[in-house]
Amino acid sequence: MKNFIIMLAFIFSISNAFAKETVQASQDPINIESNELVIEQKENKGVFTGNVEVIQGDMVINSDKMIVYYAEPTTDNADSQELLGSNKISRIETFGNVVITTPKEKAKGEKGEYITKDQVFILKKNVQLIQGKNILTGNKFIYNRLNGKGVLTSGGKGGKNKQRAKALIVPEQVR
């Protein structure tokens, strides 16, 4: 029972820490760099490829590829937003070697998606959540910034050869 409480405390602390970092940084400017940027005006999206790095405040996101989908331009801003459609981002997808780093945590996966209107971030395939020496692993992590709830799933039904959600908790690291 004590280990279960420690694990719950760790899961809550890592979800809460990511919430504080993302909410705090959400008003900071976003700097995106990559080897190539292709703007697809008719589709209202920008495709960044090769060593993609996104910096907002003290949060850094790295990936092989990132697609930024912009909201449809309104008639009020159609002329001023001609190049990228609108500067309001509706969705972001990341692919390949996705790593999200904050000063205290790191999250890794093969694919990520952020849906701005719902403020939901999804990380998929070989997911690792790292805080100090503590490591959570699974197949999918869904984090809702609005309610601070994070769910890590295995993608399988358990069993000997199925992947399961796992936690490695180092007690002196739990706070």
C-alpha positions, 0 to 999 in steps of 0.5 A: 500500500505504501508503494502504491501511495508513493507511485500515485504521488509521483504520477501526480507530481510529474503531471502537475510539474508539466502543467505548471511548466506549460501554463507558465510558458504558454504566454511566451513567444514560440521559436521554431527552427528546422532544416526546412520549412514548407508552407502549404497555404491552401492547407493552412499548415507549415511543415518543419523537417530536419532537426526541429527544435521548438523553444517556448520559455524554458520548455524545449521540444525536439523532433524529426518533423513537425506539422503546424496546422493554422486556423482558417483565416477569417475575412477580417484578417485574410489580407494581413495573414496571407502567408500562413493563413492565421497565426492561431494554431489549431493543432501541432503534430510531431514525428520521430524522436520526440523529446519534450524537456523542461528544467525538471522533467523529460518526456519521450515518444515517437509521435506527439500531438497537441490539440489547442482548443481542448488543450490536450497533449498526446504522446505515443509509441515507446513513451517515457516520462522521466523526472530525476531517477523516476521513469514511467513507461508505456505506449501512450500518454494523454495529458489534459492541461485544463484539468491537470489529468495525465493518463499513461496506458500500455496499449495492450491487455497485459500478459507475459509478452504484452507491453504494460504501463510501468513505473520505476520509483526511486523513493528519495526522488518522490516529493 
